[in-house]
């Protein structure tokens, strides 16, 4: 399950997101009392971790 947490050291990068997605993420981050940056990082980590798990599962013999 996805659980919002605070993050540590970061590096500055510029990314572009659709306006409606930023608005949704901003509301969630505010409700969870974390920065938008922290929330986006956690979403990306969650997606990558689950993508790798799915790839590993697809490579297992049936």
PyMOL commands that set and color helices and strands:
alter all, ss='L'
color gray80, all
select helices_A, chain A and resi 19-32+36-59
alter helices_A, ss='H'
color red, helices_A
deselect
rebuild
show_as cartoon
